[in-house]
Amino acid sequence: QVHPVESGGDSVQAGGSLRLSCKVTGYIFTRYCLGWFRQAPGKEREEVAVIDADNTNYGASAKGRFTIFKDYHKEELYLQMNGLKPEDTGMYYCAASDDYCWRRQFGYWGQGTQVTVFS
Protein backbone atom coordinates (compact mmCIF):
# COMPACT_ATOMS: atom_id res chain seq x y z
CA GLN A 1 0.00 0.00 0.00
CA VAL A 2 1.32 3.41 -1.01
CA HIS A 3 1.54 5.66 2.02
CA PRO A 4 3.11 9.15 1.86
CA VAL A 5 4.19 10.66 5.17
CA GLU A 6 5.30 14.30 5.30
CA SER A 7 7.60 15.98 7.79
CA GLY A 8 9.60 19.16 8.16
CA GLY A 9 6.88 21.76 8.59
CA ASP A 10 7.61 24.54 11.05
CA SER A 11 7.15 28.20 11.86
CA VAL A 12 9.76 30.40 10.22
CA GLN A 13 10.38 34.07 9.74
CA ALA A 14 9.87 35.58 6.31
CA GLY A 15 12.99 35.22 4.19
CA GLY A 16 13.92 31.97 5.85
CA SER A 17 14.14 28.45 4.49
CA LEU A 18 12.59 25.07 5.16
CA ARG A 19 13.01 21.62 3.68
CA LEU A 20 9.98 19.37 3.65
CA SER A 21 10.38 15.62 3.35
CA CYS A 22 7.97 12.92 2.27
CA LYS A 23 8.62 9.25 2.83
CA VAL A 24 6.66 7.19 0.33
CA THR A 25 6.52 3.48 1.03
CA GLY A 26 5.17 0.79 -1.29
CA TYR A 27 5.82 2.87 -4.40
CA ILE A 28 7.87 2.67 -7.62
CA PHE A 29 9.91 5.75 -6.94
CA THR A 30 11.83 6.13 -10.15
CA ARG A 31 9.06 6.56 -12.68
CA TYR A 32 5.76 8.14 -11.84
CA CYS A 33 4.64 11.50 -10.61
CA LEU A 34 5.17 12.82 -7.13
CA GLY A 35 4.13 16.25 -6.04
CA TRP A 36 3.77 18.86 -3.36
CA PHE A 37 0.55 20.75 -2.86
CA ARG A 38 -0.53 23.30 -0.32
CA GLN A 39 -3.73 24.67 1.08
CA ALA A 40 -4.05 27.92 2.96
CA PRO A 41 -7.00 28.60 5.26
CA GLY A 42 -10.05 29.53 3.22
CA LYS A 43 -8.34 28.83 -0.09
CA GLU A 44 -8.33 26.06 -2.65
CA ARG A 45 -5.54 23.53 -2.69
CA GLU A 46 -2.85 24.51 -5.17
CA GLU A 47 -0.05 22.66 -6.84
CA VAL A 48 3.39 23.72 -5.67
CA ALA A 49 5.68 21.40 -7.63
CA VAL A 50 5.61 18.01 -9.34
CA ILE A 51 8.28 15.63 -10.57
CA ASP A 52 8.43 12.35 -12.49
CA ALA A 53 11.12 10.49 -14.41
CA ASP A 54 11.31 13.12 -17.15
CA ASN A 55 9.99 16.43 -15.94
CA THR A 56 9.80 18.91 -13.10
CA ASN A 57 7.15 21.60 -12.97
CA TYR A 58 6.53 24.41 -10.53
CA GLY A 59 3.54 26.50 -9.71
CA ALA A 60 3.88 30.19 -10.34
CA SER A 61 4.39 31.02 -6.67
CA ALA A 62 7.18 28.46 -6.30
CA LYS A 63 9.30 29.24 -9.34
CA GLY A 64 12.73 30.54 -8.49
CA ARG A 65 12.33 29.92 -4.75
CA PHE A 66 11.42 26.26 -4.28
CA THR A 67 13.11 23.09 -5.53
CA ILE A 68 11.54 19.64 -5.69
CA PHE A 69 13.83 16.62 -5.77
CA LYS A 70 13.95 12.92 -4.90
CA ASP A 71 16.32 10.57 -3.15
CA TYR A 72 15.74 7.21 -4.79
CA HIS A 73 17.66 5.21 -2.23
CA LYS A 74 15.83 6.72 0.72
CA GLU A 75 12.52 6.69 -1.17
CA GLU A 76 11.93 10.25 -0.12
CA LEU A 77 10.62 13.31 -1.88
CA TYR A 78 11.77 16.77 -0.80
CA LEU A 79 10.75 20.36 -1.20
CA GLN A 80 13.45 22.91 -0.51
CA MET A 81 11.83 26.26 0.15
CA ASN A 82 13.92 29.42 0.19
CA GLY A 83 12.92 33.04 0.49
CA LEU A 84 9.72 32.14 2.29
CA LYS A 85 6.90 34.66 2.40
CA PRO A 86 3.87 34.92 4.69
CA GLU A 87 1.68 33.91 1.74
CA ASP A 88 3.49 30.56 1.68
CA THR A 89 1.73 29.69 4.93
CA GLY A 90 -0.45 26.62 4.71
CA MET A 91 -0.71 22.88 5.02
CA TYR A 92 1.66 21.16 2.64
CA TYR A 93 0.70 17.79 1.24
CA CYS A 94 2.74 15.15 -0.53
CA ALA A 95 1.00 13.13 -3.22
CA ALA A 96 1.91 10.16 -5.40
CA SER A 97 0.49 9.01 -8.71
CA ASP A 98 0.38 5.78 -10.68
CA ASP A 99 1.01 7.76 -13.84
CA TYR A 100 3.17 10.52 -15.27
CA CYS A 101 2.76 14.11 -14.23
CA TRP A 102 1.05 15.27 -17.39
CA ARG A 103 -2.09 13.41 -16.30
CA ARG A 104 -2.17 15.11 -12.90
CA GLN A 105 -3.96 12.15 -11.30
CA PHE A 106 -2.86 11.64 -7.72
CA GLY A 107 -4.33 8.72 -5.86
CA TYR A 108 -2.21 8.73 -2.73
CA TRP A 109 -2.04 11.61 -0.28
CA GLY A 110 -0.28 12.25 2.99
CA GLN A 111 -1.78 13.88 6.04
CA GLY A 112 0.10 17.13 5.55
CA THR A 113 2.70 19.17 7.40
CA GLN A 114 2.06 22.75 8.52
CA VAL A 115 4.23 25.61 7.34
CA THR A 116 3.76 29.01 8.95
CA VAL A 117 5.71 32.03 7.77
CA PHE A 118 5.56 35.13 9.96
CA SER A 119 6.76 38.61 9.13
N, CA, C and O of each residue as an XYZ file, in Angstrom:
476
protein
N       0.847     -1.191      0.000
C       0.000      0.000      0.000
C       0.883      1.242      0.000
O       1.819      1.355      0.791
N       0.568      2.177     -0.906
C       1.322      3.414     -1.008
C       0.887      4.355      0.108
O      -0.303      4.606      0.301
N       1.865      4.867      0.833
C       1.543      5.664      2.015
C       2.543      6.803      2.162
O       3.623      6.599      2.716
N       2.208      8.002      1.677
C       3.110      9.145      1.858
C       3.009      9.721      3.273
O       1.915      9.850      3.823
N       4.148     10.060      3.846
C       4.188     10.665      5.167
C       5.109     11.873      5.121
O       6.309     11.745      4.875
N       4.536     13.049      5.362
C       5.298     14.295      5.295
C       5.917     14.635      6.654
O       5.454     14.195      7.707
N       6.980     15.433      6.583
C       7.597     15.984      7.787
C       8.362     17.244      7.402
O       8.578     17.518      6.222
N       8.764     17.999      8.404
C       9.596     19.160      8.164
C       8.901     20.498      8.292
O       9.559     21.538      8.255
N       7.588     20.497      8.442
C       6.881     21.764      8.593
C       7.260     22.450      9.892
O       7.599     21.800     10.882
N       7.197     23.782      9.872
C       7.611     24.542     11.050
C       7.131     25.984     10.899
O       6.561     26.362      9.876
N       7.371     26.761     11.920
C       7.146     28.197     11.856
C       8.476     28.878     11.587
O       9.468     28.586     12.256
N       8.508     29.771     10.628
C       9.759     30.398     10.220
C       9.504     31.849      9.858
O       8.426     32.210      9.386
N      10.504     32.662     10.086
C      10.383     34.071      9.741
C      10.490     34.257      8.235
O      11.176     33.498      7.551
N       9.812     35.263      7.735
C       9.871     35.582      6.314
C      11.320     35.751      5.873
O      12.133     36.358      6.569
N      11.621     35.199      4.701
C      12.985     35.223      4.186
C      13.768     33.981      4.531
O      14.847     33.750      3.986
N      13.235     33.180      5.432
C      13.918     31.973      5.853
C      13.700     30.806      4.911
O      13.089     30.945      3.851
N      14.211     29.653      5.315
C      14.144     28.448      4.486
C      13.624     27.265      5.301
O      13.772     27.204      6.521
N      13.018     26.340      4.586
C      12.594     25.073      5.159
C      12.767     23.982      4.120
O      12.692     24.236      2.917
N      13.000     22.769      4.591
C      13.007     21.619      3.682
C      11.963     20.630      4.185
O      12.049     20.122      5.303
N      10.991     20.374      3.345
C       9.984     19.369      3.645
C      10.415     18.024      3.084
O      11.050     17.948      2.033
N      10.063     16.975      3.793
C      10.380     15.620      3.353
C       9.099     14.808      3.282
O       8.134     15.066      4.001
N       9.114     13.824      2.399
C       7.969     12.922      2.266
C       8.490     11.515      2.030
O       9.093     11.230      0.995
N       8.258     10.658      2.975
C       8.616      9.249      2.834
C       7.450      8.538      2.172
O       6.322      8.591      2.662
N       7.722      7.876      1.066
C       6.662      7.187      0.328
C       6.995      5.709      0.278
O       7.915      5.305     -0.432
N       6.273      4.912      1.009
C       6.515      3.483      1.029
C       5.575      2.770      0.065
O       4.493      3.269     -0.245
N       5.999      1.592     -0.408
C       5.167      0.787     -1.293
C       4.986      1.390     -2.675
O       3.937      1.212     -3.295
N       5.983      2.094     -3.162
C       5.825      2.870     -4.400
C       7.034      2.703     -5.308
O       8.163      2.571     -4.835
N       6.785      2.709     -6.649
C       7.866      2.674     -7.618
C       8.388      4.104     -7.773
O       7.792      4.924     -8.472
N       9.485      4.380     -7.124
C       9.909      5.754     -6.939
C      10.517      6.391     -8.172
O      10.530      7.615     -8.301
N      11.015      5.578     -9.069
C      11.832      6.129    -10.148
C      11.014      6.641    -11.325
O      11.559      7.371    -12.154
N       9.765      6.304    -11.438
C       9.060      6.555    -12.677
C       7.960      7.609    -12.610
O       8.000      8.613    -13.322
N       6.997      7.372    -11.760
C       5.758      8.140    -11.844
C       5.793      9.425    -11.035
O       6.775      9.750    -10.368
N       4.688     10.136    -11.120
C       4.640     11.496    -10.606
C       4.496     11.564     -9.095
O       3.705     10.845     -8.484
N       5.280     12.443     -8.525
C       5.172     12.818     -7.131
C       5.031     14.325     -7.066
O       5.573     15.039     -7.910
N       4.316     14.807     -6.082
C       4.125     16.249     -6.037
C       3.902     16.793     -4.646
O       3.585     16.070     -3.702
N       4.082     18.102     -4.558
C       3.773     18.857     -3.359
C       2.627     19.822     -3.668
O       2.613     20.497     -4.697
N       1.686     19.860     -2.757
C       0.546     20.753     -2.856
C       0.395     21.486     -1.539
O       0.902     21.043     -0.509
N      -0.293     22.592     -1.577
C      -0.527     23.300     -0.318
C      -1.936     23.871     -0.309
O      -2.554     24.112     -1.346
N      -2.407     24.073      0.905
C      -3.725     24.668      1.080
C      -3.675     25.644      2.240
O      -3.365     25.275      3.373
N      -3.983     26.884      1.939
C      -4.050     27.920      2.959
C      -5.476     28.003      3.491
O      -6.414     27.619      2.793
N      -5.654     28.489      4.696
C      -6.999     28.603      5.261
C      -7.922     29.404      4.350
O      -7.593     30.521      3.950
N      -9.070     28.834      4.027
C     -10.047     29.530      3.217
C      -9.756     29.551      1.739
O     -10.459     30.209      0.973
N      -8.716     28.831      1.324
C      -8.344     28.830     -0.092
C      -8.360     27.412     -0.656
O      -8.353     26.424      0.078
N      -8.381     27.352     -1.974
C      -8.327     26.064     -2.646
C      -6.915     25.483     -2.565
O      -5.930     26.209     -2.437
N      -6.848     24.177     -2.642
C      -5.543     23.534     -2.687
C      -4.859     23.885     -4.004
O      -5.502     23.894     -5.054
N      -3.579     24.169     -3.954
C      -2.851     24.515     -5.166
C      -1.615     23.638     -5.307
O      -1.037     23.166     -4.328
N      -1.240     23.443     -6.547
C      -0.050     22.656     -6.844
C       1.181     23.521     -6.635
O       1.251     24.647     -7.129
N       2.149     22.990     -5.904
C       3.394     23.719     -5.668
C       4.463     23.264     -6.650
O       5.095     24.083     -7.317
N       4.663     21.947     -6.734
C       5.677     21.399     -7.632
C       5.417     19.920     -7.837
O       4.929     19.235     -6.939
N       5.748     19.430     -9.031
C       5.613     18.010     -9.336
C       6.850     17.529    -10.061
O       7.568     18.303    -10.694
N       7.085     16.213     -9.951
C       8.278     15.630    -10.573
C       7.982     14.184    -10.949
O       7.336     13.459    -10.192
N       8.460     13.767    -12.130
C       8.435     12.351    -12.489
C       9.783     12.001    -13.101
O      10.771     12.695    -12.865
N       9.829     10.935    -13.880
C      11.117     10.493    -14.408
C      11.712     11.493    -15.404
O      12.930     11.550    -15.577
N      10.859     12.271    -16.049
C      11.313     13.117    -17.145
C      11.199     14.621    -16.897
O      11.935     15.406    -17.495
N      10.305     15.011    -16.042
C       9.992     16.435    -15.939
C       9.826     16.910    -14.507
O       9.501     16.149    -13.595
N      10.065     18.205    -14.355
C       9.801     18.907    -13.102
C       9.015     20.166    -13.449
O       9.377     20.897    -14.372
N       7.949     20.414    -12.714
C       7.152     21.604    -12.972
C       6.818     22.297    -11.659
O       6.596     21.656    -10.631
N       6.789     23.615    -11.723
C       6.526     24.409    -10.528
C       5.322     25.316    -10.747
O       5.084     25.824    -11.842
N       4.580     25.496     -9.672
C       3.536     26.496     -9.706
C       4.142     27.883     -9.738
O       5.308     28.069     -9.390
N       3.360     28.843    -10.150
C       3.878     30.194    -10.338
C       4.492     30.758     -9.061
O       5.500     31.462     -9.115
N       3.897     30.455     -7.928
C       4.395     31.019     -6.667
C       5.695     30.365     -6.205
O       6.405     30.919     -5.366
N       6.005     29.196     -6.746
C       7.184     28.456     -6.304
C       8.405     28.677     -7.185
O       9.535     28.456     -6.748
N       8.193     29.102     -8.393
C       9.302     29.238     -9.336
C      10.373     30.191     -8.826
O      10.093     31.308     -8.389
N      11.600     29.712     -8.898
C      12.726     30.543     -8.487
C      13.020     30.517     -7.003
O      14.066     31.004     -6.574
N      12.119     29.958     -6.208
C      12.329     29.920     -4.755
C      12.341     28.501     -4.195
O      13.063     28.209     -3.241
N      11.541     27.623     -4.792
C      11.418     26.258     -4.284
C      12.058     25.278     -5.258
O      12.111     25.523     -6.463
N      12.548     24.153     -4.710
C      13.113     23.094     -5.528
C      12.561     21.757     -5.063
O      12.616     21.431     -3.877
N      12.031     20.991     -5.999
C      11.545     19.645     -5.692
C      12.588     18.643     -6.179
O      13.120     18.776     -7.281
N      12.875     17.638     -5.348
C      13.829     16.620     -5.768
C      13.573     15.341     -4.987
O      12.862     15.332     -3.982
N      14.174     14.256     -5.480
C      13.945     12.925     -4.898
C      15.269     12.283     -4.496
O      16.312     12.549     -5.094
N      15.210     11.459     -3.505
C      16.318     10.573     -3.154
C      15.811      9.151     -3.364
O      15.027      8.636     -2.567
N      16.265      8.527     -4.436
C      15.741      7.212     -4.788
C      16.055      6.170     -3.729
O      15.217      5.323     -3.417
N      17.237      6.228     -3.186
C      17.657      5.213     -2.228
C      16.872      5.314     -0.932
O      16.522      4.298     -0.332
N      16.598      6.529     -0.503
C      15.827      6.722      0.716
C      14.329      6.661      0.468
O      13.538      6.616      1.411
N      13.943      6.659     -0.794
C      12.520      6.687     -1.169
C      11.835      7.899     -0.545
O      10.758      7.797      0.043
N      12.476      9.018     -0.687
C      11.933     10.249     -0.122
C      11.852     11.346     -1.183
O      12.700     11.454     -2.069
N      10.834     12.128     -1.062
C      10.620     13.306     -1.875
C      10.863     14.524     -0.992
O      10.532     14.514      0.194
N      11.446     15.576     -1.575
C      11.768     16.766     -0.799
C      11.243     18.024     -1.486
O      11.034     18.061     -2.699
N      11.040     19.041     -0.672
C      10.748     20.364     -1.201
C      11.610     21.349     -0.430
O      11.371     21.611      0.748
N      12.612     21.890     -1.106
C      13.452     22.907     -0.509
C      12.817     24.265     -0.778
O      12.613     24.649     -1.930
N      12.513     24.973      0.278
C      11.828     26.256      0.148
C      12.727     27.360      0.686
O      13.083     27.369      1.864
N      13.085     28.284     -0.184
C      13.916     29.424      0.187
C      13.142     30.718     -0.013
O      12.166     30.763     -0.761
N      13.585     31.758      0.657
C      12.915     33.043      0.492
C      11.440     32.985      0.842
O      10.602     33.530      0.123
N      11.126     32.331      1.938
C       9.720     32.135      2.294
C       9.017     33.447      2.586
O       9.600     34.388      3.125
N       7.743     33.481      2.213
C       6.904     34.659      2.396
C       5.690     34.278      3.249
O       5.321     33.105      3.302
N       5.070     35.244      3.908
C       3.868     34.922      4.687
C       2.782     34.229      3.860
O       2.041     33.399      4.386
N       2.686     34.559      2.590
C       1.676     33.911      1.741
C       2.007     32.458      1.422
O       1.193     31.771      0.803
N       3.165     31.977      1.822
C       3.488     30.557      1.681
C       2.898     29.731      2.827
O       2.973     28.502      2.810
N       2.327     30.388      3.796
C       1.726     29.692      4.929
C       0.607     28.773      4.481
O      -0.229     29.147      3.660
N       0.600     27.563      5.030
C      -0.455     26.623      4.712
C      -0.068     25.209      5.084
O       1.030     24.951      5.577
N      -0.993     24.300      4.838
C      -0.713     22.884      5.025
C      -0.145     22.346      3.720
O      -0.736     22.523      2.655
N       0.989     21.696      3.813
C       1.656     21.161      2.636
C       1.464     19.647      2.583
O       1.726     18.928      3.547
N       1.002     19.195      1.430
C       0.704     17.788      1.243
C       1.610     17.177      0.177
O       1.926     17.797     -0.838
N       2.010     15.952      0.446
C       2.742     15.151     -0.530
C       1.747     14.208     -1.195
O       0.860     13.668     -0.534
N       1.895     14.010     -2.498
C       0.997     13.131     -3.222
C       1.775     12.293     -4.226
O       2.786     12.731     -4.775
N       1.283     11.077     -4.453
C       1.908     10.160     -5.401
C       0.882      9.689     -6.417
O      -0.308      9.577     -6.123
N       1.365      9.419     -7.602
C       0.492      9.013     -8.706
C       0.963      7.685     -9.291
O       2.130      7.314     -9.170
N       0.037      6.983     -9.923
C       0.377      5.779    -10.677
C       0.589      6.086    -12.151
O       0.528      5.195    -12.998
N       0.837      7.354    -12.447
C       1.011      7.758    -13.840
C       1.971      8.946    -13.901
O       2.430      9.438    -12.871
N       2.263      9.394    -15.105
C       3.172     10.517    -15.274
C       2.485     11.834    -14.934
O       1.259     11.918    -14.862
N       3.297     12.844    -14.729
C       2.762     14.110    -14.226
C       1.783     14.783    -15.175
O       0.905     15.523    -14.730
N       1.915     14.542    -16.468
C       1.054     15.271    -17.394
C      -0.419     14.944    -17.200
O      -1.293     15.710    -17.605
N      -0.695     13.770    -16.562
C      -2.091     13.405    -16.299
C      -2.635     14.054    -15.023
O      -3.849     14.177    -14.858
N      -1.755     14.459    -14.139
C      -2.171     15.110    -12.899
C      -3.251     14.297    -12.163
O      -4.267     14.847    -11.739
N      -3.023     13.009    -12.021
C      -3.960     12.148    -11.298
C      -3.235     11.537    -10.108
O      -2.431     10.616    -10.252
N      -3.537     12.071     -8.934
C      -2.856     11.639     -7.724
C      -3.815     10.826     -6.860
O      -4.857     11.323     -6.433
N      -3.457      9.594     -6.615
C      -4.330      8.718     -5.858
C      -3.928      8.506     -4.418
O      -4.678      7.932     -3.629
N      -2.734      8.976     -4.079
C      -2.208      8.731     -2.734
C      -1.768     10.055     -2.125
O      -0.977     10.796     -2.707
N      -2.299     10.330     -0.943
C      -2.037     11.611     -0.284
C      -1.597     11.399      1.152
O      -2.069     10.494      1.840
N      -0.683     12.252      1.589
C      -0.282     12.245      2.985
C      -1.233     13.087      3.824
O      -2.198     13.661      3.320
N      -0.938     13.142      5.106
C      -1.784     13.883      6.043
C      -1.428     15.365      6.118
O      -2.197     16.165      6.651
N      -0.286     15.722      5.596
C       0.105     17.128      5.555
C       1.056     17.521      6.666
O       1.109     16.887      7.720
N       1.809     18.585      6.406
C       2.695     19.169      7.399
C       2.530     20.691      7.327
O       2.525     21.266      6.239
N       2.397     21.328      8.470
C       2.059     22.748      8.519
C       3.294     23.627      8.391
O       4.297     23.430      9.077
N       3.195     24.597      7.497
C       4.226     25.614      7.342
C       3.602     26.967      7.669
O       2.579     27.348      7.100
N       4.228     27.678      8.586
C       3.763     29.011      8.953
C       4.916     29.985      8.788
O       5.987     29.794      9.363
N       4.694     31.018      8.007
C       5.715     32.033      7.768
C       5.218     33.347      8.357
O       4.170     33.856      7.959
N       5.975     33.895      9.308
C       5.558     35.132      9.965
C       6.517     36.259      9.576
O       7.702     36.049      9.317
N       5.952     37.447      9.548
C       6.756     38.609      9.133
C       7.345     39.328     10.333
O       8.048     40.326     10.170
